[in-house]
């Protein structure tokens, strides 16, 4: 069963610190992969304070691809398909229902 670390955030913008933490997770064998869950709308931030969600996702794609482990550090737009604002618990329930038999999640 794949061990997946879910790293939630608005990534507005994604930066070297985000990627350094994702790399640390891989380097210390805390998970098989790290997934940056790009939140389209945090309940704690106004929409006007955020760059467009697709832009933030694309920036995360570029940052993950430039990481030390591009095959193991990836972005996800899963929350783009879920109700807004985005709550971690709702995303976890959705992922458990759809992927829980294939992966063990950590946050």
N, C-alpha and C positions, 0 to 999 in steps of 0.2 A: 504494500500500500504506500503510495507516494505521500511524503510529508510536505505539506505546503504551508508556508508562512504567508499570511495575508497582511499586507502593509497598507492601511487605509489612510487617505489624506486627499486634500484638494490639489496638492502639488501645483501650487499657484505662485511661482513656477517650481517645477522640480529642480533640484540643485545637487551639488556634489555630496552634501551631507546625507540626502536621501539615499543616494546610490552607495555611499560608503557603508551605511547601515545595512542595506540589502546585501552587499558583498560580505560584510562581517558575518551575517547569518549563514551564508554559504561556506565561508572559510572555516567557521567553527562547527560545521556539521549540525547546525540547529534545525535545518530543514533541507529537503532535496531541491526545493525551488522557492523563490520569493516572488510574490505577485503584488505589484503596486495596484491597489484598487483605487482608481481615480473617481473621487466623489463629485458628481455633477452639481450637487447643491447641499452643502452642510447646513444643518439646522441652526448653526451658530454664526453663519456668515451671510451677508446679503448677496444676492445674485450680482448686483452691480459692482461688488468688491472683487469679483472673480473674472479671470479671462474666460473666453468661451470654452465650454467643456471639451469640444473636439480639439481645440488648440492645446489645451493642457494634456489631453491624451496623446496627441502627436509629439509633444515635447517629452513626455514620459517614454514613448516608444524610442525616440532618438537617444535619450539618456540610458535606457536599459540596453540598447544595442551597443552603446559605447562602453558599457561596464566590462569588468574583467570576466564576467560569466553571462554573456548575452543569451546563451541557451538555457540558463537557469534563473534569470531575472527578467521578468516580463511585466508589461502593464496589462490591466484589464479594464474594460468599459462595462462590466457587468451591472454596475449601479445605474448606468444610463437607461437600462430597460426596466428598472424597478421604480416604485412610487417615490415621489419627492416630497419633502427633503429626504436625504439619505440617512438612514439609521443603521449602524453596524449590525444590530441584532436582526433586522429584517434581511440584510444581505447574508448573514450567517445561516439563518433559517432556509433561505432560498438555496444556498450552496449545499447545505446538508441534504436537502431534498433531492437536488439534481446531481450532485457529484459525491455525496458522502460515502458511497460504497467504493469509490475509487481512490479517495484521498482522505488524509487525516489533517485537519486544519489547525493552525495556531495563529494567534494574532499578537 
